[in-house]
């Protein structure tokens, strides 16, 4: 019986590999290249131990611990620096990779009717699920080995083979854990967007819970999968215990996903959608109403997540002043921004992270139009009295509104939490204004997606690479000492770092005009090109 349930799993694994023959290598190359280039940059930028110790001093504060996790700051070698500053962030991206790949070949394929076709052939009931899990497991293992041996091949003294393999294993293990999480949610949810939404929610909660507990109580961070990543302490203690825990949890999740898949009906979930009304409201019959209804769950989930993200960053503001008080090194550093408090100097870094995070749901909202097109659903709408301008306009309105709400909630979370723990409190106008200054840059990113949908629909995902680039050059730009023009290639790089710098009108105006121009061009292209069925 078990053999019949798993029949043709190998064939289906090769089939999935063929479907993802471009996608998976791109993920592996991008993650590996990004990981391996970092220690090279660290070695060149911080050549002496004295310089690395100075960097360790700047990282030894609650704000940085919340963002990148704890690290061995007493022996801050190139290896320890790489683990401390890069491992957790890279692990979060690996988790996102697993979520997207597993959803694509579980709930998304089932939603599109592909798994029903597969089951009509001599394939087992559990074959497609396990083929997907085999492929993502192989991808995670390949990532671990490529990064592990790649880091060791750099020949950096503090990066030995054991630490390098552990670094890679931490990333591969994260991929496995979130593959299991997504496989379970693919059985619970009735659709792909629910699967992605709940899986990303777990990823965000894991990051936020770890951020809070790493600052307040490190023992509790063992309850977060991303907390296990920092507990490996690669290149210092080399603790393999968290890797074994990742493998064990992955095994349990895979078994649970198989059991749930075996007992549920095809195209059904254990969390079924509520039955709708007999007749749709006038709002739901409009393109805007339908598009907003399709994205309602995701918008709510992201709104909660970004509010909590802002609140988690604000919660550590109360400890910053006491930490820096009497620190001679920091007193010398603060001369460069005299007149501003420690909190004021950390706010720009946090706002950059929050604004880029807020851009993700906004781009997902506009890219949903392309997703509906690929599934052949736009023809049904355009066959009625709905123009292409109305259709794209509906998704654009949701994307703009989405971005505005996400930025606002992250700013409110940062202000409300910080105001609670600080004696003098934060000015709401300052925090909200500094955050909303990034809104025109977000509009440019949305405009780029509109242009791609209008003229190059097959390249819509290019904008995600641009978001990642913006994160690297703005969040890590100071660390890598990039030239100013590198940051200016991103629209976010033209925004002043308030409250330290003064936000001026002209850059915001130019970015807004550019965004409007891109949107108009995208509308023209969408109205002229053929709709893909």
Buried (B, 14 or more C-beta within 10 A) or exposed (E): EEEEBBBBBEBBBEBBBEBBEEBBEEBBEBBBEBBBEBBEBBBEBBEEEEEBBBBBBEBBBBBBBBBBBBBBBEBBBBBBBBBBBBBBBBBBBBBBBBBBBBBBBBBBBBBBEBBEEBBEEEBBBBBBBBBBBBBBBEBBBBBBBBBBEBBBEBEBEBBBEBBBBBBBBBBBBBBBBBBBBBBBBBBBBBBBBBBBBBBBBBBBBBBBBBBBBBBBEBEBBBEBBBBBBBBBBBBBEBBBEBBEBBBEBBEEBBEBBBEBBEEEEEEEBEEEEEEEEEEEEEEBEBBBBBBBBBBEBBBEBBBBBBBBBBBBBBBBBBBBBEBBEEBEEBEEBBEEBEEEBBBBBBBBBBBBBBBBBBBBBBBBBBBBBBBBBBEEBBEEBBEEEBEBBBBBBBBBBBBBBBBBBBBBBBBBBBBBBBBBBBEEEBEEEBBBBBBBBBBBBBBBBBBBBBBBBBBEBEEBBEBBEBBBEBBBBBBBBEBBEBEEEBBEEBBBBBBBBBBBEEBEEEBBEBBBEBBEEBBBBBBBBBEEBEEEE
